[in-house]
Amino acid sequence: MTTATITTPRFGPRGASSEALFRAACFGAATLLMAALAGVVISLAVGGWPAFHHFGFGFFTSSEWNPVTEVYGAAGPIVGTLITSFVALIVALPLALGVAIFLVEFCPRSFSRPIAIAVELLAGIPSIVYGMWGLFVFAPWFAEHVQLPLIMSADPGSWQEKLFSGIPNGANILTASIILAIMILPYMSAVFRELFLSVPPQVREAAYGLGCTPFEVIKSVIIPYVRRGAIGVVMLGLGRALGETMAVTFIIGNSHTFPDSVFASGSTIASTIANEFTEATGEMHTAALTALGLVLFFITFSVLAMARALLSSQKY
């Protein structure tokens, strides 16, 4: 008696073909993103090479920017970018923390949600609206009630006169920094609020049960719990301030010299490119502006890399 052998067909795992397709699509998306990033860097490097080659390292140390004589130095816009961004971060960070802590810890529940929605709406306002408001509303008020009184109260020849010197029209480095702080404040507040809400209620209740005050709970429990995310929020806010264009262009004064006082006019890399790129007819002028774009790219990349390094160094 012979036994017939029945061969059953073997099938692969369910969805194997779709899984391979999904992996290929994800790989293609990641490759496309990296190719686009590499293309941007290469394009900026090639376009800005004539300026780098002609001016050398002096391109980064000189503040002379003269399209008539074809002499370009990026030091003024670079310094203006760094100053306005860091001052804006210094102003916005404590306010953003205060808003987020108030909404999470102290504000009644019936009011916290509407206020949070209003904060998120402020984060979505286009930057040009902030720039127009700064130019037509904030700058005249600032010049009349802050800048002019400080200039008039400074003694001739004193350090106050040097610190507060400038044209009292409200268009200066400090005003641009304040506008930038107002712009990044809602964004940072909204993200800080979400971070604080991610803290488990049991952790707060345990701290209050041990007799901690609200300040001690915030300082010793909530902020350490979200410190990794908080570093990321700070760096992202700084990155947005570094790349802001239109709001700063309206209010900074657009001078390529080094700012020698808090009320001096200045410029940023983004505002310089926005002001002059459409009018750049000479090859060297276009190359200098493209080189500025590459410098801004590397500054932003450095900030994000620093944020990544700080996050990697932090332990839960």
Residue pairs with C-beta under 8 A, 6 or more apart in sequence:
13 19
40 297
41 294
41 297
44 290
44 291
44 293
44 294
44 297
45 294
47 286
47 287
47 290
47 291
48 287
48 288
48 290
48 291
48 292
48 293
48 294
49 287
49 291
50 283
50 284
50 287
51 59
51 72
51 284
51 287
51 288
51 290
51 291
52 59
52 291
54 284
54 287
55 62
55 72
55 73
58 73
59 72
59 73
59 74
59 288
59 291
60 73
60 74
60 75
60 78
60 295
61 73
61 75
62 71
62 73
62 74
62 75
63 73
63 75
63 76
63 79
63 256
63 257
63 258
64 71
64 72
64 73
64 256
65 71
65 72
65 73
65 76
65 77
65 256
65 272
66 72
67 276
67 280
67 282
67 285
70 282
70 284
70 285
72 284
72 285
72 288
73 256
74 269
74 288
74 291
74 292
74 295
75 258
76 255
76 256
76 257
76 258
76 266
76 267
77 256
77 267
77 268
77 269
77 271
77 272
77 292
78 269
78 295
78 299
79 258
79 259
79 266
80 173
80 252
80 259
80 266
80 267
80 268
80 269
80 271
81 242
81 268
81 269
81 270
81 296
81 299
82 299
83 173
83 177
83 259
83 266
84 173
84 176
84 177
84 180
84 241
84 248
84 252
84 266
84 268
85 180
85 238
85 241
85 242
86 238
87 173
87 174
87 177
87 180
87 181
88 177
88 178
88 180
88 181
88 183
88 184
88 241
89 181
89 184
89 234
89 237
89 238
89 241
91 177
91 178
91 181
92 180
92 181
92 182
92 184
92 185
92 188
92 237
93 188
93 234
93 237
95 181
95 185
95 189
96 184
96 185
96 188
96 189
96 192
96 237
97 192
99 119
99 185
99 189
99 192
99 193
100 189
100 192
100 193
100 195
100 196
101 196
101 218
101 222
103 112
103 115
103 116
103 119
103 189
103 193
104 112
104 193
104 196
104 197
105 196
105 214
105 217
105 218
106 214
107 115
116 190
116 193
119 186
119 189
119 190
119 193
120 186
120 190
121 186
122 185
122 186
123 186
123 187
123 190
127 183
127 244
127 245
127 246
127 247
128 246
128 247
128 250
130 179
130 182
130 183
130 247
131 179
131 246
131 247
131 248
131 249
131 250
131 251
132 250
134 175
134 176
134 179
134 247
134 250
134 251
135 171
135 250
135 251
138 170
138 175
138 178
138 179
138 251
139 169
139 170
139 171
139 175
139 251
140 170
141 170
142 170
142 175
142 178
143 168
143 169
143 170
147 164
147 166
147 168
147 170
147 172
147 263
148 168
150 160
150 164
150 263
151 161
151 164
151 165
151 166
151 168
151 263
153 160
154 160
154 161
154 163
154 164
155 161
162 260
162 261
163 261
163 262
164 261
164 262
164 263
165 260
165 261
165 263
165 264
166 172
166 261
166 262
166 263
166 264
166 265
167 263
167 265
168 263
170 251
171 251
171 252
171 253
171 265
172 252
172 253
172 262
172 263
172 264
172 265
172 266
173 252
173 253
173 259
173 262
173 263
173 264
173 265
173 266
174 262
174 263
175 251
175 252
176 247
176 248
176 251
176 252
176 253
176 266
176 268
179 247
179 248
179 251
180 241
180 244
180 247
180 248
183 240
183 241
183 244
183 247
184 237
184 240
184 241
187 237
187 240
188 233
188 234
188 237
191 229
191 233
191 236
192 230
192 233
195 226
195 229
195 230
195 233
196 222
196 226
198 226
198 229
199 221
199 222
199 225
199 226
203 221
203 225
204 217
204 221
204 222
207 216
207 217
207 220
207 221
208 217
212 220
212 221
223 230
227 314
228 311
228 314
228 316
231 307
231 310
231 311
231 314
232 307
232 311
234 307
235 303
235 304
235 306
235 307
235 310
236 307
238 303
239 300
239 303
239 304
242 296
242 299
242 300
242 303
243 270
243 296
243 300
244 268
244 270
245 270
245 271
245 273
245 274
246 274
248 268
248 270
248 271
249 270
249 271
249 274
249 275
252 265
252 266
252 267
252 268
252 271
253 264
253 265
253 266
253 267
254 265
254 267
254 271
254 272
254 275
255 264
255 265
255 266
255 267
256 267
256 272
257 264
257 265
257 266
259 265
259 266
267 275
269 292
269 293
269 295
269 296
269 299
270 296
272 289
272 292
273 289
273 292
273 293
276 285
276 289
277 286
277 289
280 286
280 289
